[in-house]
Structures are given as C-alpha cells and as structure tokens.
Amino acid sequence: MIRQRGHQQMKTVPKPSRTPRRTRPGRALLPAVLLAGLGLLAPGGQAAQAAVPAPVPDLVCRLDAEVNFSPPLGVLARDAQVTGHIGYRDCRSPDGAAPELTDIVFHVHGNGRFGALPVPTFSVEGTGSGVWNTGEEGSLYFNGELKKGSPVPDRTVTSGPLAGDGINGLQIPVPRFDKIDPNGVAGFDVVGQVCFWNGEKGRCTAY
C-alpha cells in the first residue's frame, strides 16, 4: 500500500502475523507423563493410608483409684511404700474383643517418690492383682506420675484376660494431705477414663 503525503510517498510494510510457537513434543509430554505417573501413584498411596483403620480399644473403662503413701510423701519423706487399689468400672468393648469384662479392682503395692524440682511431682511404680467380674484373675504393672490432666501412668496387663494389652487414658488425681504433716501427701484419689489396647494405642478420649 502506498500513501501520498505532499510530494513524499511513504510505503507501509504490513507486519508479519505471528505464528504460535510450536512446543516440542518431548518437552510437552514429559511433564504430562510425570503427572500421570504421580496421579497413578498418589491415589494408590492415599488408598493404602486410608485402608489402615485407626486403632480400636479392647475395653474402655471408668477409672476409680485410691493410692496411699506410707510415710506421707513430701519434703521430709521423698520415698514411700504404695498401697491401694485401681478400679476399672462400667467397662465396654468397642472392638468386641471382651464384652463379658465389665469390672475389676486391682489391689496394688509398690513404691512412691516425691520430686521437688522443677515442680513438685509424685511418681509411682508397682504391680497389682485382682479378679474380673467373670471370676478370672488378672494382674498389671504400672509406672508413671500422678498429675492432674496428665496421661495415666503406663500400665500393662501382665496376666489373665487381655494379657499383653497396654493401658492409657486421662486421670484427675486429688491429693489427700496428711493430718499431722500438712506438707506431706498421704495419697491420691483418682478418677478418669482408661482404654485397653491390643498393640498400637490410640486416643482414649475418642471413646
């Protein structure tokens, strides 16, 4: 096209039209292949994870316990003998492993210890034995601290029904102060909830 302006003639050259850049098949396909591969692997991995169910306890019980220290634990006596009982009441069996087991009281004995730093702590360790509502005998081992809102001391069923099960849960221990030595703790009354687990332990509060 030629335009006239005065005595000058200007020639305009049409701009070449841009053609879309062609991608190389190799580069375009490689991410797609990788994504497709990941897409194939991801669902499988998620399915594998989803296929693993959360642990379900053999038993869920109401905790009702009494722990006594002799002598009373405190600054003057940092070690004591432990006696008392650990009661598991109103038990139910979410996984159906032991629906016949509803109640047991373990009579316990062991050792208690007081620690003052960084905060006062009361730890207990020992064993207990009792009889289930079915007439079957059982025993357990316990070890841990008595602290409000803390997990119950580690416990393991050592004989009888559900032998080998681990026990966890939450506890609310209430101290009983000694009448003679106000700085000494004569024992604890403990309430809460516990769960018996065959293998991996889950959250007892979920039940």
C-alpha angles and dihedrals in degrees: 000000000000123000124194119218112174106305094334125092120208124197117207119206115212113240113247113248115246117244118212113262110252115226121222111254092226095057094043095048098046097068090042091052091048092048091047090050092049089046090055093047099042098061089048092052092046091047090051091051092045090049091062105086122213114259115270119205124240090220139010114198141175111247119228114167142159123200122188128195124208111220100020111261120243144096093317095046118031097172129049145159116261124220133159138084141286113211125195109195139181092013123186131186114229093182094041093240096127114006090155092065110087108144143021137159117206115204104215139198132175143103134312129200135194122213123188103188133109087351130347111277134181116204128185136192130178149096137272140194133198148148125261122225086258091062093252118133123233140176138197144190123225134188130165148073132308104225131145114262092003127124114275115261112279109275133185128188104235101182143004126032114003092013110182095028117134120223128214137158143118128295139196108202118191114199123229110211120216114256093219099039109036090191092057126084113221093193148301137268107212132196130173143099131290136189131206113220129193100211121329114038123226134188110301091196088067088072 
